[in-house]
Amino acid sequence: MKNKKMLYILIPGALIVWGLIIAKIVGNMHSDESRVVSQGSAMTTTEEALSDTFSIHPIYRDPFLGKVQTVYNNTGPVTPKVISTPVVKAMTPWPSIVYSGIIKNQKLKKELVLLEINGQSHTMKIGETIDGILLSKAFQDSVEVQFFKEKKFIHK
């Protein structure tokens, strides 16, 4: 008799819980259209989205007494600080560079460096620029090149 009374209570309770779960699932299926509209309006980028205005009002708590101390500002109203995030410039990718070696002229004491830039072979002197690539230094096993103020070492 006792088990029948529990069944009469637990079965409707389980049906109510499962009914709520199914109602939430069905409700979320139909609300996708409203989410797409709200996400599309948030995608717009303006200069206002790049800057943020805020002010900080510190509340100091005494660590020993636990009381909050109020701080009075006699200088007047606090002006909010504007922090703007820098806009990242699109960087041009490095061209493919292959270092082949150095040719040294013993009589004239000059060096020519053999570089392959984007599949084209070039002979360069130190300080010479080809396709925006400046040859800074040359060693037996590597060269230092500069491309838009960014330096790299290219190894054999």
DRENPA-3360 file (N, C-alpha, C; in nm, 2 decimals, always signed):
BEGIN
1 = MKNKKMLY = +0.08/-0.12/+0.00/+0.00/+0.00/+0.00/+0.09/+0.13/+0.00 ~ +0.20/+0.12/+0.07/+0.29/+0.23/+0.08/+0.35/+0.26/-0.05 ~ +0.39/+0.16/-0.13/+0.46/+0.18/-0.25/+0.36/+0.24/-0.36 ~ +0.23/+0.20/-0.35/+0.14/+0.26/-0.45/+0.12/+0.41/-0.43 ~ +0.12/+0.45/-0.30/+0.11/+0.60/-0.27/+0.23/+0.67/-0.33 ~ +0.35/+0.61/-0.32/+0.47/+0.68/-0.38/+0.46/+0.68/-0.53 ~ +0.41/+0.58/-0.59/+0.40/+0.58/-0.73/+0.30/+0.69/-0.78 ~ +0.19/+0.71/-0.71/+0.10/+0.81/-0.75/+0.16/+0.95/-0.73;
9 = ILIPGALI = +0.26/+0.97/-0.65/+0.33/+1.10/-0.64/+0.45/+1.11/-0.73 ~ +0.53/+1.01/-0.75/+0.65/+1.01/-0.83/+0.62/+1.02/-0.98 ~ +0.52/+0.95/-1.03/+0.49/+0.94/-1.18/+0.45/+1.08/-1.23 ~ +0.35/+1.15/-1.16/+0.32/+1.29/-1.21/+0.44/+1.38/-1.19 ~ +0.52/+1.36/-1.09/+0.63/+1.45/-1.08/+0.73/+1.43/-1.19 ~ +0.76/+1.31/-1.23/+0.85/+1.28/-1.34/+0.79/+1.33/-1.47 ~ +0.66/+1.32/-1.49/+0.60/+1.37/-1.61/+0.61/+1.53/-1.62 ~ +0.60/+1.59/-1.51/+0.61/+1.74/-1.50/+0.75/+1.78/-1.54;
17 = VWGLIIAK = +0.85/+1.71/-1.48/+0.99/+1.74/-1.51/+1.02/+1.72/-1.66 ~ +0.98/+1.61/-1.71/+1.01/+1.58/-1.85/+0.93/+1.68/-1.94 ~ +0.82/+1.72/-1.90/+0.74/+1.81/-1.98/+0.81/+1.95/-1.98 ~ +0.87/+1.99/-1.87/+0.94/+2.12/-1.87/+1.07/+2.11/-1.96 ~ +1.14/+2.00/-1.96/+1.26/+1.98/-2.04/+1.22/+1.99/-2.19 ~ +1.12/+1.92/-2.22/+1.07/+1.92/-2.36/+1.03/+2.06/-2.41 ~ +0.96/+2.13/-2.32/+0.91/+2.26/-2.35/+1.03/+2.36/-2.37 ~ +1.13/+2.35/-2.29/+1.25/+2.43/-2.31/+1.32/+2.40/-2.44;
25 = IVGNMHSD = +1.33/+2.27/-2.48/+1.40/+2.23/-2.60/+1.32/+2.29/-2.72 ~ +1.19/+2.27/-2.72/+1.10/+2.32/-2.83/+1.11/+2.47/-2.84 ~ +1.11/+2.53/-2.72/+1.11/+2.68/-2.72/+1.24/+2.74/-2.78 ~ +1.35/+2.67/-2.75/+1.48/+2.71/-2.81/+1.49/+2.69/-2.95 ~ +1.42/+2.59/-3.01/+1.42/+2.57/-3.15/+1.36/+2.68/-3.23 ~ +1.25/+2.73/-3.18/+1.18/+2.84/-3.25/+1.24/+2.98/-3.22 ~ +1.32/+3.00/-3.13/+1.38/+3.13/-3.10/+1.51/+3.16/-3.17 ~ +1.56/+3.07/-3.26/+1.68/+3.09/-3.33/+1.67/+3.21/-3.43;
33 = ESRVVSQG = +1.56/+3.24/-3.48/+1.54/+3.35/-3.58/+1.57/+3.48/-3.50 ~ +1.52/+3.50/-3.38/+1.54/+3.62/-3.31/+1.69/+3.64/-3.27 ~ +1.76/+3.53/-3.24/+1.90/+3.54/-3.21/+1.98/+3.58/-3.33 ~ +1.95/+3.54/-3.45/+2.02/+3.58/-3.56/+2.01/+3.73/-3.59 ~ +1.90/+3.78/-3.57/+1.87/+3.92/-3.59/+1.95/+4.00/-3.49 ~ +1.95/+3.96/-3.36/+2.03/+4.04/-3.26/+2.18/+4.02/-3.28 ~ +2.23/+3.91/-3.33/+2.37/+3.90/-3.35/+2.41/+3.98/-3.47 ~ +2.33/+3.99/-3.57/+2.36/+4.07/-3.69/+2.37/+4.22/-3.66;
41 = SAMTTTEE = +2.29/+4.27/-3.57/+2.30/+4.41/-3.53/+2.42/+4.44/-3.45 ~ +2.47/+4.34/-3.38/+2.59/+4.36/-3.29/+2.72/+4.36/-3.37 ~ +2.71/+4.31/-3.49/+2.83/+4.29/-3.57/+2.88/+4.42/-3.63 ~ +2.80/+4.53/-3.63/+2.85/+4.65/-3.69/+2.96/+4.71/-3.61 ~ +3.07/+4.76/-3.68/+3.18/+4.82/-3.62/+3.19/+4.96/-3.65 ~ +3.19/+5.04/-3.54/+3.20/+5.19/-3.56/+3.31/+5.23/-3.47 ~ +3.34/+5.36/-3.47/+3.45/+5.41/-3.39/+3.41/+5.41/-3.24 ~ +3.28/+5.41/-3.22/+3.23/+5.41/-3.08/+3.26/+5.27/-3.02;
49 = ALSDTFSI = +3.26/+5.17/-3.10/+3.28/+5.03/-3.05/+3.43/+5.02/-3.01 ~ +3.52/+5.10/-3.07/+3.66/+5.09/-3.05/+3.70/+5.16/-2.92 ~ +3.62/+5.26/-2.87/+3.66/+5.33/-2.75/+3.56/+5.30/-2.64 ~ +3.61/+5.31/-2.52/+3.53/+5.28/-2.40/+3.55/+5.39/-2.30 ~ +3.44/+5.44/-2.24/+3.45/+5.54/-2.14/+3.40/+5.48/-2.01 ~ +3.48/+5.50/-1.91/+3.45/+5.45/-1.78/+3.51/+5.54/-1.67 ~ +3.47/+5.52/-1.55/+3.53/+5.59/-1.43/+3.53/+5.48/-1.32 ~ +3.64/+5.49/-1.24/+3.65/+5.40/-1.13/+3.64/+5.48/-1.00;
57 = HPIYRDPF = +3.55/+5.43/-0.92/+3.53/+5.49/-0.78/+3.57/+5.38/-0.68 ~ +3.69/+5.40/-0.63/+3.74/+5.29/-0.53/+3.67/+5.30/-0.40 ~ +3.64/+5.18/-0.35/+3.58/+5.17/-0.22/+3.68/+5.09/-0.14 ~ +3.74/+5.16/-0.04/+3.84/+5.09/+0.04/+3.78/+5.04/+0.17 ~ +3.82/+4.91/+0.20/+3.77/+4.85/+0.32/+3.89/+4.83/+0.41 ~ +3.87/+4.86/+0.54/+3.97/+4.84/+0.64/+3.99/+4.69/+0.66 ~ +4.11/+4.64/+0.64/+4.13/+4.49/+0.65/+4.12/+4.44/+0.80 ~ +4.14/+4.53/+0.90/+4.14/+4.49/+1.03/+4.00/+4.51/+1.10;
65 = LGKVQTVY = +3.93/+4.62/+1.07/+3.80/+4.64/+1.13/+3.69/+4.60/+1.04 ~ +3.71/+4.58/+0.91/+3.61/+4.54/+0.82/+3.51/+4.64/+0.78 ~ +3.54/+4.77/+0.82/+3.45/+4.88/+0.78/+3.49/+4.94/+0.65 ~ +3.39/+4.99/+0.58/+3.41/+5.05/+0.45/+3.44/+5.20/+0.48 ~ +3.55/+5.25/+0.43/+3.58/+5.39/+0.45/+3.54/+5.47/+0.33 ~ +3.48/+5.58/+0.35/+3.43/+5.67/+0.24/+3.55/+5.76/+0.20 ~ +3.57/+5.78/+0.08/+3.67/+5.87/+0.03/+3.61/+5.99/-0.03 ~ +3.64/+6.11/+0.02/+3.59/+6.24/-0.03/+3.69/+6.30/-0.13;
73 = NNTGPVTP = +3.63/+6.35/-0.24/+3.71/+6.41/-0.34/+3.68/+6.56/-0.34 ~ +3.78/+6.64/-0.30/+3.76/+6.79/-0.29/+3.79/+6.86/-0.42 ~ +3.84/+6.79/-0.52/+3.88/+6.85/-0.65/+3.76/+6.88/-0.74 ~ +3.65/+6.82/-0.72/+3.53/+6.84/-0.80/+3.49/+6.71/-0.87 ~ +3.41/+6.73/-0.97/+3.37/+6.60/-1.04/+3.48/+6.53/-1.11 ~ +3.47/+6.40/-1.11/+3.57/+6.31/-1.17/+3.54/+6.30/-1.32 ~ +3.63/+6.33/-1.40/+3.61/+6.31/-1.54/+3.65/+6.17/-1.59 ~ +3.56/+6.11/-1.66/+3.59/+5.97/-1.71/+3.71/+5.97/-1.81;
81 = KVISTPVV = +3.79/+5.87/-1.80/+3.90/+5.85/-1.89/+3.86/+5.77/-2.01 ~ +3.90/+5.81/-2.12/+3.87/+5.74/-2.25/+3.99/+5.66/-2.29 ~ +3.97/+5.53/-2.31/+4.08/+5.44/-2.35/+4.03/+5.39/-2.49 ~ +4.11/+5.42/-2.59/+4.08/+5.37/-2.72/+4.18/+5.25/-2.75 ~ +4.12/+5.15/-2.81/+4.20/+5.04/-2.85/+4.27/+5.06/-2.98 ~ +4.40/+5.03/-3.00/+4.46/+5.06/-3.13/+4.41/+4.97/-3.23 ~ +4.39/+5.02/-3.35/+4.35/+4.94/-3.47/+4.47/+4.87/-3.52 ~ +4.45/+4.74/-3.54/+4.56/+4.66/-3.59/+4.57/+4.67/-3.74;
89 = KAMTPWPS = +4.68/+4.71/-3.79/+4.70/+4.72/-3.93/+4.73/+4.59/-4.00 ~ +4.68/+4.57/-4.11/+4.70/+4.44/-4.18/+4.84/+4.44/-4.23 ~ +4.91/+4.34/-4.18/+5.05/+4.32/-4.22/+5.06/+4.24/-4.34 ~ +5.16/+4.28/-4.43/+5.18/+4.20/-4.55/+5.27/+4.08/-4.51 ~ +5.24/+3.97/-4.56/+5.32/+3.85/-4.53/+5.46/+3.85/-4.59 ~ +5.55/+3.79/-4.52/+5.69/+3.78/-4.57/+5.69/+3.70/-4.70 ~ +5.77/+3.74/-4.80/+5.78/+3.66/-4.92/+5.87/+3.54/-4.89 ~ +5.87/+3.44/-4.97/+5.95/+3.32/-4.94/+6.09/+3.36/-4.98;
97 = IVYSGIIK = +6.19/+3.34/-4.89/+6.33/+3.37/-4.91/+6.41/+3.25/-4.89 ~ +6.50/+3.21/-4.98/+6.59/+3.10/-4.97/+6.73/+3.16/-4.98 ~ +6.82/+3.13/-4.89/+6.96/+3.18/-4.89/+7.04/+3.07/-4.95 ~ +7.11/+3.10/-5.06/+7.19/+3.00/-5.13/+7.34/+3.01/-5.10 ~ +7.40/+3.13/-5.07/+7.54/+3.14/-5.04/+7.59/+3.27/-5.07 ~ +7.73/+3.29/-5.05/+7.80/+3.41/-5.07/+7.91/+3.39/-5.18 ~ +7.92/+3.49/-5.26/+8.03/+3.49/-5.36/+8.12/+3.60/-5.32 ~ +8.25/+3.57/-5.29/+8.35/+3.67/-5.25/+8.45/+3.70/-5.36;
105 = NQKLKKEL = +8.47/+3.82/-5.39/+8.57/+3.86/-5.48/+8.70/+3.90/-5.40 ~ +8.80/+3.82/-5.42/+8.92/+3.83/-5.34/+9.00/+3.96/-5.38 ~ +9.00/+4.00/-5.50/+9.07/+4.12/-5.55/+9.01/+4.24/-5.50 ~ +8.87/+4.25/-5.52/+8.80/+4.38/-5.48/+8.75/+4.38/-5.34 ~ +8.76/+4.27/-5.27/+8.71/+4.25/-5.13/+8.56/+4.28/-5.12 ~ +8.48/+4.24/-5.22/+8.34/+4.26/-5.22/+8.27/+4.13/-5.20 ~ +8.15/+4.13/-5.15/+8.07/+4.01/-5.13/+7.93/+4.03/-5.20 ~ +7.89/+3.92/-5.27/+7.76/+3.92/-5.33/+7.69/+3.80/-5.27;
113 = VLLEINGQ = +7.56/+3.82/-5.23/+7.48/+3.72/-5.16/+7.38/+3.67/-5.26 ~ +7.37/+3.54/-5.27/+7.27/+3.48/-5.36/+7.14/+3.45/-5.28 ~ +7.03/+3.51/-5.31/+6.90/+3.49/-5.25/+6.80/+3.46/-5.35 ~ +6.71/+3.37/-5.32/+6.59/+3.34/-5.40/+6.47/+3.40/-5.34 ~ +6.41/+3.50/-5.40/+6.30/+3.57/-5.34/+6.18/+3.54/-5.43 ~ +6.08/+3.48/-5.37/+5.95/+3.43/-5.44/+5.98/+3.36/-5.57 ~ +6.08/+3.27/-5.56/+6.12/+3.19/-5.68/+6.21/+3.25/-5.78 ~ +6.25/+3.38/-5.76/+6.34/+3.44/-5.85/+6.48/+3.46/-5.79;
121 = SHTMKIGE = +6.58/+3.43/-5.86/+6.72/+3.44/-5.81/+6.77/+3.58/-5.82 ~ +6.83/+3.63/-5.71/+6.89/+3.76/-5.71/+7.03/+3.76/-5.65 ~ +7.12/+3.84/-5.70/+7.25/+3.86/-5.63/+7.24/+4.00/-5.57 ~ +7.27/+4.01/-5.44/+7.25/+4.14/-5.37/+7.38/+4.17/-5.29 ~ +7.40/+4.30/-5.28/+7.51/+4.35/-5.20/+7.45/+4.39/-5.06 ~ +7.53/+4.40/-4.96/+7.48/+4.44/-4.83/+7.43/+4.58/-4.84 ~ +7.31/+4.61/-4.79/+7.25/+4.74/-4.79/+7.16/+4.76/-4.91 ~ +7.15/+4.66/-5.00/+7.07/+4.67/-5.12/+6.93/+4.62/-5.09;
129 = TIDGILLS = +6.83/+4.68/-5.16/+6.69/+4.64/-5.14/+6.63/+4.59/-5.27 ~ +6.57/+4.48/-5.26/+6.49/+4.42/-5.38/+6.36/+4.37/-5.33 ~ +6.25/+4.41/-5.39/+6.11/+4.38/-5.36/+6.08/+4.41/-5.21 ~ +6.13/+4.52/-5.16/+6.11/+4.56/-5.02/+6.19/+4.48/-4.92 ~ +6.28/+4.40/-4.96/+6.37/+4.32/-4.87/+6.51/+4.39/-4.87 ~ +6.55/+4.43/-4.75/+6.68/+4.49/-4.73/+6.78/+4.39/-4.68 ~ +6.89/+4.37/-4.74/+6.99/+4.28/-4.69/+7.08/+4.36/-4.59 ~ +7.07/+4.32/-4.46/+7.14/+4.39/-4.36/+7.28/+4.34/-4.34;
137 = KAFQDSVE = +7.29/+4.21/-4.31/+7.42/+4.14/-4.28/+7.43/+4.01/-4.35 ~ +7.55/+3.97/-4.38/+7.57/+3.84/-4.44/+7.68/+3.76/-4.37 ~ +7.65/+3.63/-4.34/+7.74/+3.54/-4.28/+7.75/+3.42/-4.36 ~ +7.84/+3.32/-4.33/+7.86/+3.20/-4.41/+7.73/+3.11/-4.40 ~ +7.67/+3.11/-4.29/+7.55/+3.01/-4.28/+7.42/+3.08/-4.28 ~ +7.41/+3.22/-4.27/+7.29/+3.29/-4.26/+7.30/+3.43/-4.31 ~ +7.19/+3.49/-4.33/+7.18/+3.64/-4.36/+7.07/+3.70/-4.28 ~ +7.09/+3.83/-4.25/+6.99/+3.91/-4.18/+6.92/+4.00/-4.29;
145 = VQFFKEKK = +6.79/+3.98/-4.30/+6.71/+4.06/-4.39/+6.60/+4.14/-4.32 ~ +6.56/+4.25/-4.37/+6.46/+4.34/-4.31/+6.35/+4.36/-4.41 ~ +6.23/+4.34/-4.36/+6.11/+4.36/-4.45/+6.01/+4.45/-4.37 ~ +5.99/+4.57/-4.41/+5.90/+4.67/-4.34/+5.93/+4.68/-4.19 ~ +6.06/+4.71/-4.16/+6.11/+4.73/-4.02/+6.11/+4.60/-3.93 ~ +6.09/+4.49/-3.99/+6.09/+4.36/-3.92/+6.21/+4.28/-3.97 ~ +6.30/+4.24/-3.88/+6.42/+4.17/-3.91/+6.40/+4.02/-3.89 ~ +6.47/+3.94/-3.98/+6.47/+3.80/-3.97/+6.61/+3.75/-4.01;
153 = FIHK = +6.64/+3.63/-3.96/+6.76/+3.56/-4.00/+6.72/+3.45/-4.09 ~ +6.78/+3.44/-4.21/+6.75/+3.33/-4.30/+6.87/+3.24/-4.30 ~ +6.85/+3.11/-4.27/+6.96/+3.01/-4.27/+6.96/+2.93/-4.40 ~ +7.08/+2.88/-4.43/+7.10/+2.79/-4.55/+7.01/+2.67/-4.54;
% end
